[in-house]
Amino acid sequence: MAFDQKILMCAPTYFGVSYVINPWMESHFNDTDRDLAQKQWDNLRTHIAQHADVVLMPPQPGLPDIVFTANAGLVLGKSAIVSRFRSKERQGEEPYFDVAFKENGFDIVDWPQDVPFEGAGDALFDRAHELLWVGHGFRTHASVPGLLEQKLGRATAALNLVDPCFYHLDTCLCPLTGGYLLYFPAAFDAASNTLIESKVPADKRIPVDADDAVKFCCNAVDLGGHVYMNGASDALQARLRAAGFTPVITPLSEFMKAGGAAKCLTLKLVEA
């Protein structure tokens, strides 16, 4: 069965915490269970495959974080921007992501080598309006929202990230079908929260507290009315159900040690 959506994933064959580039990694250096990581990834893939075609790219030795395909880049139509990683530890992933996009029929959009941008980790399409939410402050440069408007012709809303534990936008904000927005307000500065409130009606905003945020509930994948996430409180799950979604908990504890969960492990290849 063919689906309208395609999701790029990469098996965790070489996954592990072998360096530290975010606070989540600090206490988990060389502390991952590869067999458990594989089982958790397989479980997520099985869920995803019920609603989308899964496209696999090959894992690469020496690049443990290439499993986080959300950071491959950003696609719109048949155009793709390949990420420019801020940390040297991940820069080796860039040519492999470039190949993956080309093999899947994308035209590569020119992007300055000296402007850090970490793809769909920091740029998320709103699901009701032609708007691109763009996070900056830790991995992606503040000039990126303007550059994306030039390159893709899509209006952007720039959000300043202020908590190093939520270093990518997709760790603290998830646009959902119908214009709902799942997000952790404390991850943003006051101006960014005001911007969110100006663009998303109160009845469509689903703010979460710190207890849910640290479970990476916002690092979720919205497919077919289901919201796949590492963890969420009963209260948050009830709020999602009230909005018409089916929350599905798919534990990803091993990937959380590296600062990633469901959304980080996937990249939607169909964006219009």
Contacts in CASP RR format, 6 or more apart in sequence:
PFRMAT RR
TARGET T0000
AUTHOR 0000-0000-0000
METHOD contacts of the structure
MODEL  1
MAFDQKILMCAPTYFGVSYVINPWMESHFNDTDRDLAQKQWDNLRTHIAQ
HADVVLMPPQPGLPDIVFTANAGLVLGKSAIVSRFRSKERQGEEPYFDVA
FKENGFDIVDWPQDVPFEGAGDALFDRAHELLWVGHGFRTHASVPGLLEQ
KLGRATAALNLVDPCFYHLDTCLCPLTGGYLLYFPAAFDAASNTLIESKV
PADKRIPVDADDAVKFCCNAVDLGGHVYMNGASDALQARLRAAGFTPVIT
PLSEFMKAGGAAKCLTLKLVEA
2 53 0 8 1.000
3 51 0 8 1.000
3 52 0 8 1.000
3 53 0 8 1.000
4 270 0 8 1.000
5 51 0 8 1.000
5 52 0 8 1.000
5 53 0 8 1.000
5 223 0 8 1.000
5 268 0 8 1.000
5 269 0 8 1.000
5 270 0 8 1.000
6 52 0 8 1.000
6 53 0 8 1.000
6 54 0 8 1.000
6 55 0 8 1.000
6 104 0 8 1.000
6 268 0 8 1.000
6 269 0 8 1.000
6 270 0 8 1.000
7 48 0 8 1.000
7 52 0 8 1.000
7 53 0 8 1.000
7 54 0 8 1.000
7 55 0 8 1.000
7 221 0 8 1.000
7 266 0 8 1.000
7 267 0 8 1.000
7 268 0 8 1.000
7 269 0 8 1.000
8 55 0 8 1.000
8 56 0 8 1.000
8 57 0 8 1.000
8 69 0 8 1.000
8 72 0 8 1.000
8 100 0 8 1.000
8 104 0 8 1.000
8 266 0 8 1.000
8 267 0 8 1.000
8 269 0 8 1.000
9 41 0 8 1.000
9 45 0 8 1.000
9 48 0 8 1.000
9 54 0 8 1.000
9 55 0 8 1.000
9 56 0 8 1.000
9 57 0 8 1.000
9 69 0 8 1.000
9 265 0 8 1.000
9 266 0 8 1.000
9 267 0 8 1.000
10 56 0 8 1.000
10 57 0 8 1.000
10 58 0 8 1.000
10 59 0 8 1.000
10 66 0 8 1.000
10 67 0 8 1.000
10 69 0 8 1.000
11 38 0 8 1.000
11 41 0 8 1.000
11 56 0 8 1.000
11 59 0 8 1.000
11 67 0 8 1.000
12 34 0 8 1.000
12 37 0 8 1.000
12 38 0 8 1.000
12 41 0 8 1.000
12 59 0 8 1.000
12 67 0 8 1.000
12 254 0 8 1.000
12 255 0 8 1.000
13 38 0 8 1.000
13 59 0 8 1.000
14 59 0 8 1.000
14 60 0 8 1.000
14 61 0 8 1.000
14 62 0 8 1.000
14 63 0 8 1.000
14 64 0 8 1.000
14 66 0 8 1.000
15 32 0 8 1.000
15 34 0 8 1.000
15 37 0 8 1.000
15 59 0 8 1.000
15 64 0 8 1.000
15 65 0 8 1.000
15 67 0 8 1.000
15 254 0 8 1.000
15 255 0 8 1.000
15 258 0 8 1.000
16 30 0 8 1.000
16 32 0 8 1.000
16 34 0 8 1.000
16 37 0 8 1.000
16 64 0 8 1.000
16 257 0 8 1.000
16 258 0 8 1.000
17 25 0 8 1.000
17 28 0 8 1.000
17 29 0 8 1.000
17 30 0 8 1.000
17 31 0 8 1.000
17 32 0 8 1.000
17 64 0 8 1.000
17 257 0 8 1.000
17 258 0 8 1.000
18 29 0 8 1.000
18 30 0 8 1.000
18 62 0 8 1.000
18 64 0 8 1.000
19 25 0 8 1.000
19 29 0 8 1.000
19 89 0 8 1.000
20 26 0 8 1.000
20 29 0 8 1.000
21 87 0 8 1.000
21 89 0 8 1.000
21 90 0 8 1.000
22 164 0 8 1.000
22 165 0 8 1.000
22 167 0 8 1.000
22 258 0 8 1.000
22 259 0 8 1.000
23 164 0 8 1.000
23 165 0 8 1.000
23 167 0 8 1.000
24 165 0 8 1.000
24 256 0 8 1.000
24 257 0 8 1.000
24 258 0 8 1.000
24 259 0 8 1.000
24 260 0 8 1.000
25 257 0 8 1.000
25 258 0 8 1.000
25 259 0 8 1.000
28 257 0 8 1.000
28 258 0 8 1.000
31 257 0 8 1.000
32 254 0 8 1.000
32 257 0 8 1.000
32 258 0 8 1.000
33 254 0 8 1.000
36 253 0 8 1.000
36 254 0 8 1.000
37 254 0 8 1.000
37 255 0 8 1.000
40 250 0 8 1.000
40 251 0 8 1.000
40 252 0 8 1.000
40 253 0 8 1.000
40 254 0 8 1.000
40 255 0 8 1.000
41 67 0 8 1.000
41 252 0 8 1.000
41 255 0 8 1.000
41 265 0 8 1.000
43 250 0 8 1.000
43 251 0 8 1.000
44 228 0 8 1.000
44 250 0 8 1.000
44 252 0 8 1.000
44 262 0 8 1.000
44 265 0 8 1.000
44 266 0 8 1.000
45 54 0 8 1.000
47 226 0 8 1.000
47 228 0 8 1.000
47 248 0 8 1.000
47 250 0 8 1.000
48 54 0 8 1.000
48 221 0 8 1.000
48 223 0 8 1.000
48 228 0 8 1.000
48 266 0 8 1.000
51 223 0 8 1.000
51 224 0 8 1.000
51 226 0 8 1.000
52 223 0 8 1.000
52 268 0 8 1.000
55 104 0 8 1.000
55 269 0 8 1.000
57 66 0 8 1.000
57 69 0 8 1.000
57 96 0 8 1.000
57 97 0 8 1.000
57 100 0 8 1.000
58 96 0 8 1.000
59 66 0 8 1.000
59 67 0 8 1.000
60 66 0 8 1.000
60 93 0 8 1.000
60 96 0 8 1.000
63 90 0 8 1.000
63 92 0 8 1.000
63 93 0 8 1.000
63 96 0 8 1.000
64 258 0 8 1.000
65 71 0 8 1.000
65 89 0 8 1.000
65 90 0 8 1.000
65 93 0 8 1.000
65 258 0 8 1.000
66 93 0 8 1.000
66 96 0 8 1.000
66 97 0 8 1.000
67 255 0 8 1.000
67 265 0 8 1.000
68 255 0 8 1.000
68 258 0 8 1.000
68 260 0 8 1.000
68 264 0 8 1.000
68 265 0 8 1.000
69 97 0 8 1.000
69 265 0 8 1.000
69 266 0 8 1.000
69 267 0 8 1.000
70 119 0 8 1.000
70 120 0 8 1.000
70 121 0 8 1.000
70 170 0 8 1.000
70 263 0 8 1.000
70 264 0 8 1.000
70 265 0 8 1.000
70 266 0 8 1.000
70 267 0 8 1.000
71 83 0 8 1.000
71 85 0 8 1.000
71 90 0 8 1.000
71 93 0 8 1.000
71 118 0 8 1.000
71 119 0 8 1.000
71 120 0 8 1.000
71 121 0 8 1.000
71 168 0 8 1.000
71 264 0 8 1.000
72 82 0 8 1.000
72 83 0 8 1.000
72 93 0 8 1.000
72 97 0 8 1.000
72 100 0 8 1.000
72 101 0 8 1.000
72 119 0 8 1.000
72 120 0 8 1.000
72 267 0 8 1.000
73 80 0 8 1.000
73 81 0 8 1.000
73 82 0 8 1.000
73 83 0 8 1.000
73 97 0 8 1.000
73 101 0 8 1.000
73 117 0 8 1.000
73 118 0 8 1.000
73 119 0 8 1.000
73 120 0 8 1.000
73 267 0 8 1.000
74 80 0 8 1.000
74 81 0 8 1.000
74 83 0 8 1.000
74 117 0 8 1.000
74 119 0 8 1.000
74 120 0 8 1.000
74 123 0 8 1.000
74 148 0 8 1.000
74 152 0 8 1.000
75 81 0 8 1.000
75 101 0 8 1.000
75 106 0 8 1.000
75 267 0 8 1.000
75 268 0 8 1.000
75 269 0 8 1.000
75 270 0 8 1.000
75 271 0 8 1.000
76 152 0 8 1.000
76 154 0 8 1.000
76 271 0 8 1.000
76 272 0 8 1.000
77 270 0 8 1.000
77 271 0 8 1.000
77 272 0 8 1.000
78 105 0 8 1.000
78 106 0 8 1.000
78 107 0 8 1.000
79 106 0 8 1.000
79 107 0 8 1.000
79 108 0 8 1.000
79 109 0 8 1.000
79 152 0 8 1.000
80 101 0 8 1.000
80 106 0 8 1.000
80 107 0 8 1.000
80 108 0 8 1.000
80 109 0 8 1.000
81 108 0 8 1.000
81 109 0 8 1.000
81 111 0 8 1.000
81 117 0 8 1.000
81 119 0 8 1.000
81 148 0 8 1.000
81 151 0 8 1.000
81 152 0 8 1.000
82 94 0 8 1.000
82 97 0 8 1.000
82 98 0 8 1.000
82 101 0 8 1.000
82 108 0 8 1.000
82 111 0 8 1.000
83 93 0 8 1.000
83 94 0 8 1.000
83 97 0 8 1.000
83 117 0 8 1.000
83 118 0 8 1.000
83 119 0 8 1.000
84 94 0 8 1.000
84 111 0 8 1.000
84 112 0 8 1.000
84 113 0 8 1.000
84 114 0 8 1.000
84 115 0 8 1.000
84 116 0 8 1.000
84 117 0 8 1.000
84 118 0 8 1.000
85 91 0 8 1.000
85 92 0 8 1.000
85 93 0 8 1.000
85 94 0 8 1.000
85 116 0 8 1.000
85 118 0 8 1.000
85 139 0 8 1.000
86 116 0 8 1.000
86 118 0 8 1.000
86 138 0 8 1.000
86 139 0 8 1.000
86 140 0 8 1.000
87 139 0 8 1.000
98 108 0 8 1.000
101 108 0 8 1.000
102 108 0 8 1.000
104 269 0 8 1.000
109 151 0 8 1.000
109 152 0 8 1.000
110 151 0 8 1.000
111 117 0 8 1.000
111 147 0 8 1.000
111 151 0 8 1.000
112 147 0 8 1.000
115 141 0 8 1.000
115 143 0 8 1.000
115 144 0 8 1.000
115 147 0 8 1.000
116 139 0 8 1.000
116 140 0 8 1.000
116 141 0 8 1.000
116 144 0 8 1.000
117 123 0 8 1.000
117 140 0 8 1.000
117 141 0 8 1.000
117 144 0 8 1.000
117 147 0 8 1.000
118 139 0 8 1.000
118 140 0 8 1.000
118 168 0 8 1.000
119 140 0 8 1.000
120 170 0 8 1.000
120 267 0 8 1.000
120 268 0 8 1.000
121 139 0 8 1.000
121 168 0 8 1.000
121 169 0 8 1.000
121 170 0 8 1.000
121 263 0 8 1.000
121 264 0 8 1.000
122 134 0 8 1.000
122 135 0 8 1.000
122 136 0 8 1.000
122 139 0 8 1.000
122 140 0 8 1.000
122 144 0 8 1.000
122 168 0 8 1.000
122 169 0 8 1.000
122 170 0 8 1.000
123 132 0 8 1.000
123 133 0 8 1.000
123 134 0 8 1.000
123 135 0 8 1.000
123 140 0 8 1.000
123 144 0 8 1.000
123 148 0 8 1.000
123 156 0 8 1.000
123 169 0 8 1.000
124 132 0 8 1.000
124 133 0 8 1.000
124 134 0 8 1.000
124 169 0 8 1.000
124 170 0 8 1.000
124 173 0 8 1.000
124 174 0 8 1.000
124 175 0 8 1.000
125 131 0 8 1.000
125 132 0 8 1.000
125 133 0 8 1.000
125 175 0 8 1.000
125 271 0 8 1.000
126 132 0 8 1.000
126 133 0 8 1.000
126 175 0 8 1.000
126 179 0 8 1.000
126 181 0 8 1.000
127 175 0 8 1.000
127 176 0 8 1.000
127 177 0 8 1.000
127 178 0 8 1.000
127 179 0 8 1.000
127 180 0 8 1.000
127 222 0 8 1.000
128 178 0 8 1.000
128 179 0 8 1.000
128 204 0 8 1.000
129 179 0 8 1.000
129 199 0 8 1.000
130 154 0 8 1.000
130 155 0 8 1.000
131 154 0 8 1.000
131 155 0 8 1.000
131 156 0 8 1.000
131 157 0 8 1.000
131 199 0 8 1.000
132 145 0 8 1.000
132 148 0 8 1.000
132 152 0 8 1.000
132 154 0 8 1.000
132 155 0 8 1.000
132 156 0 8 1.000
132 157 0 8 1.000
133 156 0 8 1.000
133 157 0 8 1.000
133 159 0 8 1.000
133 169 0 8 1.000
133 173 0 8 1.000
133 175 0 8 1.000
134 140 0 8 1.000
134 144 0 8 1.000
134 145 0 8 1.000
134 148 0 8 1.000
134 156 0 8 1.000
134 157 0 8 1.000
134 158 0 8 1.000
134 159 0 8 1.000
134 169 0 8 1.000
135 144 0 8 1.000
135 145 0 8 1.000
135 158 0 8 1.000
135 159 0 8 1.000
135 160 0 8 1.000
135 161 0 8 1.000
135 168 0 8 1.000
135 169 0 8 1.000
136 142 0 8 1.000
136 144 0 8 1.000
136 145 0 8 1.000
136 158 0 8 1.000
136 159 0 8 1.000
136 160 0 8 1.000
136 161 0 8 1.000
137 160 0 8 1.000
137 161 0 8 1.000
137 162 0 8 1.000
138 161 0 8 1.000
138 164 0 8 1.000
138 167 0 8 1.000
138 168 0 8 1.000
139 167 0 8 1.000
139 168 0 8 1.000
140 169 0 8 1.000
142 158 0 8 1.000
142 160 0 8 1.000
145 156 0 8 1.000
145 157 0 8 1.000
145 158 0 8 1.000
146 156 0 8 1.000
146 158 0 8 1.000
148 154 0 8 1.000
148 156 0 8 1.000
149 155 0 8 1.000
149 156 0 8 1.000
157 195 0 8 1.000
157 196 0 8 1.000
157 199 0 8 1.000
158 192 0 8 1.000
158 195 0 8 1.000
159 169 0 8 1.000
159 173 0 8 1.000
159 188 0 8 1.000
159 192 0 8 1.000
159 195 0 8 1.000
159 196 0 8 1.000
160 188 0 8 1.000
160 189 0 8 1.000
160 191 0 8 1.000
160 192 0 8 1.000
161 167 0 8 1.000
161 168 0 8 1.000
161 169 0 8 1.000
161 172 0 8 1.000
161 187 0 8 1.000
161 188 0 8 1.000
162 187 0 8 1.000
162 188 0 8 1.000
162 189 0 8 1.000
163 172 0 8 1.000
163 186 0 8 1.000
163 187 0 8 1.000
165 171 0 8 1.000
165 214 0 8 1.000
166 172 0 8 1.000
166 184 0 8 1.000
166 187 0 8 1.000
166 213 0 8 1.000
168 264 0 8 1.000
170 218 0 8 1.000
170 219 0 8 1.000
170 263 0 8 1.000
170 264 0 8 1.000
171 187 0 8 1.000
171 216 0 8 1.000
171 218 0 8 1.000
171 219 0 8 1.000
171 259 0 8 1.000
171 260 0 8 1.000
171 264 0 8 1.000
172 183 0 8 1.000
172 184 0 8 1.000
172 187 0 8 1.000
172 188 0 8 1.000
172 213 0 8 1.000
172 218 0 8 1.000
173 181 0 8 1.000
173 182 0 8 1.000
173 183 0 8 1.000
173 184 0 8 1.000
173 187 0 8 1.000
173 218 0 8 1.000
174 181 0 8 1.000
174 182 0 8 1.000
174 183 0 8 1.000
174 218 0 8 1.000
174 219 0 8 1.000
174 220 0 8 1.000
174 222 0 8 1.000
174 227 0 8 1.000
174 263 0 8 1.000
175 181 0 8 1.000
175 182 0 8 1.000
175 222 0 8 1.000
176 182 0 8 1.000
176 206 0 8 1.000
176 222 0 8 1.000
176 227 0 8 1.000
176 243 0 8 1.000
176 245 0 8 1.000
177 222 0 8 1.000
177 224 0 8 1.000
177 225 0 8 1.000
177 245 0 8 1.000
178 204 0 8 1.000
179 200 0 8 1.000
179 204 0 8 1.000
180 204 0 8 1.000
180 205 0 8 1.000
180 206 0 8 1.000
180 243 0 8 1.000
180 245 0 8 1.000
181 196 0 8 1.000
181 200 0 8 1.000
181 204 0 8 1.000
181 205 0 8 1.000
181 206 0 8 1.000
182 206 0 8 1.000
182 208 0 8 1.000
182 217 0 8 1.000
182 218 0 8 1.000
182 220 0 8 1.000
182 227 0 8 1.000
182 240 0 8 1.000
183 196 0 8 1.000
183 205 0 8 1.000
183 206 0 8 1.000
183 207 0 8 1.000
183 208 0 8 1.000
183 218 0 8 1.000
184 207 0 8 1.000
184 208 0 8 1.000
184 209 0 8 1.000
184 210 0 8 1.000
184 212 0 8 1.000
184 213 0 8 1.000
184 218 0 8 1.000
185 193 0 8 1.000
185 196 0 8 1.000
185 207 0 8 1.000
186 210 0 8 1.000
186 213 0 8 1.000
187 213 0 8 1.000
188 196 0 8 1.000
196 205 0 8 1.000
197 205 0 8 1.000
206 236 0 8 1.000
206 239 0 8 1.000
206 240 0 8 1.000
206 243 0 8 1.000
208 217 0 8 1.000
208 218 0 8 1.000
208 236 0 8 1.000
211 233 0 8 1.000
212 231 0 8 1.000
212 232 0 8 1.000
212 233 0 8 1.000
212 236 0 8 1.000
215 229 0 8 1.000
215 230 0 8 1.000
215 231 0 8 1.000
215 232 0 8 1.000
216 229 0 8 1.000
216 230 0 8 1.000
216 231 0 8 1.000
216 252 0 8 1.000
216 256 0 8 1.000
216 259 0 8 1.000
216 260 0 8 1.000
216 261 0 8 1.000
216 262 0 8 1.000
217 229 0 8 1.000
217 230 0 8 1.000
217 231 0 8 1.000
217 232 0 8 1.000
217 236 0 8 1.000
218 263 0 8 1.000
219 229 0 8 1.000
219 230 0 8 1.000
219 260 0 8 1.000
219 261 0 8 1.000
219 262 0 8 1.000
219 263 0 8 1.000
219 264 0 8 1.000
220 227 0 8 1.000
220 228 0 8 1.000
220 229 0 8 1.000
220 261 0 8 1.000
220 262 0 8 1.000
220 263 0 8 1.000
221 227 0 8 1.000
221 228 0 8 1.000
221 229 0 8 1.000
221 262 0 8 1.000
221 263 0 8 1.000
221 266 0 8 1.000
222 245 0 8 1.000
225 244 0 8 1.000
225 245 0 8 1.000
225 246 0 8 1.000
226 245 0 8 1.000
226 246 0 8 1.000
226 247 0 8 1.000
226 248 0 8 1.000
227 240 0 8 1.000
227 245 0 8 1.000
227 246 0 8 1.000
227 247 0 8 1.000
227 248 0 8 1.000
228 248 0 8 1.000
228 250 0 8 1.000
228 262 0 8 1.000
229 247 0 8 1.000
229 248 0 8 1.000
229 249 0 8 1.000
229 250 0 8 1.000
229 261 0 8 1.000
229 262 0 8 1.000
230 249 0 8 1.000
230 250 0 8 1.000
230 251 0 8 1.000
230 252 0 8 1.000
230 253 0 8 1.000
230 255 0 8 1.000
230 256 0 8 1.000
230 261 0 8 1.000
230 262 0 8 1.000
231 249 0 8 1.000
231 251 0 8 1.000
232 240 0 8 1.000
232 247 0 8 1.000
232 249 0 8 1.000
236 247 0 8 1.000
237 247 0 8 1.000
237 249 0 8 1.000
240 246 0 8 1.000
240 247 0 8 1.000
241 247 0 8 1.000
250 262 0 8 1.000
252 260 0 8 1.000
252 261 0 8 1.000
252 262 0 8 1.000
252 265 0 8 1.000
255 261 0 8 1.000
255 264 0 8 1.000
255 265 0 8 1.000
END
